[in-house]
Amino acid sequence: MKEQGTYRVKKGMAQMQKGGVIMDVTTVEQARIAENAGAVAVMALERVPADIRAAGGVARMADPEMILKIMDAVTIPVMAKVRIGHFAEAQIIEELGVDYIDESEVLTPADEQYHINKHLFTVPFVCGARDLGEALRRISEGAAMIRTKGEPGTGNVVEAVRHMRRVMDQIRQVLSKKEDELVDLAKVMGVSVEMLEEVRKEDRLPVVNFAAGGIASPADASLMMQLGSDGIFVGSGIFKAANPEKVAEAIVQATLHYDDPKVLAQVSKGLGEAMPGVEMSTLTSADRMQERGI
Amino acid sequence: MKIGVLSVQGAVTEHLRHLEQCNVESIAVKNRETLQQVSGLIIPGGESTTIGKLISIFGLADSIRKRSKEGNLAIFGTCAGMILMARDISDGLPGQPSLNLMDVQVKRNAFGRQQESFEMELQFNSLDHPLTAIFIRAPIIEKTGSGVTILASLPEGIVAARQDNLLATSFHPELVKDLRIHQYFIDMCHSLSS
C-alpha cells in the first residue's frame, strides 16, 4: 500500500536537493533561465525580496495563477512562500500541487505567536532559522528542511554567515555536552530534550540545512558551503544582477566546486554588475525580516 | 575494491554511509581522477537536469561513458541516476544531457509531483522478503531492450532493472536502513573485478 506525505518522504525530498541551488523567480522566463542554469528547484514569487523590501506594505502569498504557470513551464520542483502562521494560505498552495512550501519571514507574518502545524500537510515545508533553537522548534512543528534566515533582499551575506555559524556552533555544543546537562541546554534553547537527543543521534541537524538571505555571488555561495550549508537559496541575487543567466550558472557551479578556488576564480570572471547591496546598519529593527517568527 | 558515489548534487552522503555500513571502501567522485580509482559508481538521486548538465560541463560524463563501454565499471543509478543512465527519456527537456548507457526508456516524475511521492513495501526479485521503497518524484521505466532484466514492478511501470553491469532503481535504498540493495550492487562490483 502506498503511503504519501510520511515524514521520511518529505525529508527525503529535501535530501535530493542537497548540493544544489534554489532560485527565486517571478516569471515563466526567469523559471526557464533558472532550470537551464542547473537550479534544483525554483521559488515562485510575485516579487523578489529586494522588491518586497522596497514596496513596503503587507506581502502575501503569490497569485495561484502565476504559480501554476511556473509549474507548467519547468520540470524541476516548484516551491512557493506563505506567511508565517497563515495555514489557510498553505492549504491553498498545497491544493495547487506545489512541491514545497516556504513558511517565510520574507512575507508579512500572519500570526505573531504560532507557526503553521506542518505535520497536518502532505506537502513538505522549509522554514528559516537564526539559531539551533529556532531550527529545532520548526522541526518539532513538522518542517522537513531548514534554511538560515540571513537578511533577505539585501545582497549582504553577513547575516546568513552569522546564522550558519551560530547553528553549527550550537550543534557542536549539543554534541559535546554530558547526557545529564542536556535538560538545562534544552531549557536555554527553548526546545525539548528529545530534539537535542535527535541531533546527537544524527550527529548534525536532523534535516537538510540550506543557506539563504543575502547570497549574491559565486563567492558567497562557496563561503556558505564551506561553513557547512547543504545547499543554497538565491533570492534577489540572480534577477537583480545585470546578467542573470551568467550569474545563475556561476552560482550553480560555485556551489558544486565550493572548495576548488581554481573553478571559483573561473566562474567569477566577467559576471557584470551584481545586485546593489544594503549595509545592515542602515536597516531599522522594523526592516529586519529575520526577527519575524522566532 | 573501492566504490564511488558521484558527488555532484543530491543524496551523496546517504549512499556513502550505506557503503561504509556494508564494510566497503567508498569515495566521493567529483572529478575524473577519483573516477579512475573505483570499480563501481553510484549515481544518486537529485535533480537529473542539474547533475546531467554539471557532469557534461566538467567532463565527467565522457569519462563515465568510456569506462562503462570498456566494461570495467559497474554503475548503480537511483532515481535521477536511473534517468541519467537511460538511452531514452520520453519527456526529457530538449537537449537534456544523458549518459545513454542502459537500453531502457524512462519517464520523469512518472507518479506526479512531490505530494504524490510515497513509500511502500516492494517485492524485489532475488530478495526473499520485501523492502521498504521510498519514491520521490520518481521516474519509471516504460520500455526495456532485450538484454534488460526486470527486478521490480508496480502497476505504473518498472521500478528496478539490471543490464549486465548496470543497475537502476526508481526508489531510494539510501533512505532506509535496509542494506540489501547496496549489497546486491557490491556483489555485482565484486564479480566484475574478479
Contacts between the chains, C-beta under 8 A, distances in Angstrom:
chain1	res1	chain2	res2	distance
A	1	B	120	6.2
A	1	B	121	7.8
A	2	B	118	4.1
A	2	B	119	7.6
A	2	B	120	5.0
A	3	B	118	5.8
A	3	B	119	5.3
A	3	B	120	6.6
A	4	B	115	6.8
A	4	B	116	6.6
A	4	B	117	6.7
A	4	B	118	4.7
A	5	B	115	7.0
A	6	B	118	7.9
A	6	B	119	5.7
A	8	B	119	6.2
A	8	B	134	6.1
A	8	B	175	6.5
A	9	B	117	4.9
A	9	B	118	6.4
A	9	B	119	5.7
A	9	B	134	6.2
A	9	B	136	6.6
A	12	B	11	8.0
A	12	B	117	7.7
A	12	B	134	5.6
A	12	B	136	5.1
A	12	B	172	6.3
A	12	B	175	5.0
A	13	B	114	5.4
A	13	B	117	6.6
A	13	B	136	5.4
A	13	B	137	7.3
A	15	B	10	7.8
A	15	B	11	4.9
A	15	B	14	6.5
A	15	B	45	7.8
A	15	B	175	7.0
A	16	B	10	5.5
A	16	B	11	5.9
A	16	B	45	4.9
A	16	B	46	5.4
A	16	B	47	7.2
A	16	B	79	7.2
A	16	B	80	7.4
A	16	B	136	5.9
A	16	B	137	7.8
A	17	B	10	7.9
A	17	B	46	7.6
A	17	B	47	7.4
A	18	B	9	7.0
A	18	B	10	6.2
A	18	B	11	6.7
A	18	B	12	7.1
A	18	B	13	7.8
A	18	B	46	7.4
A	19	B	7	7.7
A	19	B	8	7.0
A	19	B	9	4.1
A	19	B	10	6.5
A	19	B	12	6.9
A	19	B	46	7.3
A	20	B	9	4.9
A	20	B	10	7.7
A	20	B	46	7.0
A	20	B	47	6.4
A	20	B	50	5.8
A	35	B	49	6.4
A	35	B	93	7.5
A	38	B	49	7.0
A	38	B	50	4.6
A	38	B	53	4.6
A	38	B	54	6.2
A	39	B	50	7.1
A	40	B	9	6.5
A	40	B	46	7.0
A	40	B	47	4.3
A	40	B	50	5.2
A	41	B	47	7.5
A	71	B	113	8.0
A	75	B	49	6.7
A	75	B	91	7.7
A	75	B	93	6.2
A	75	B	108	6.3
A	75	B	109	7.0
A	76	B	47	5.7
A	76	B	49	6.2
A	76	B	50	7.8
A	77	B	47	7.8
A	77	B	113	7.6
A	77	B	114	6.4
A	77	B	137	6.9
A	94	B	115	7.2
A	97	B	112	8.0
A	97	B	113	5.3
A	97	B	115	6.1
A	98	B	113	7.7
A	98	B	114	8.0
A	99	B	113	5.5
A	99	B	114	3.8
A	99	B	115	7.6
A	99	B	137	7.3
A	100	B	114	6.6
A	122	B	115	4.9
A	123	B	114	6.6
A	123	B	115	5.4
A	124	B	114	6.8
A	252	B	50	7.2
A	252	B	54	7.4
A	253	B	54	7.2
A	253	B	57	7.1
A	256	B	8	6.1
A	256	B	9	6.8
A	256	B	30	7.9
A	256	B	54	5.7
A	257	B	30	7.9
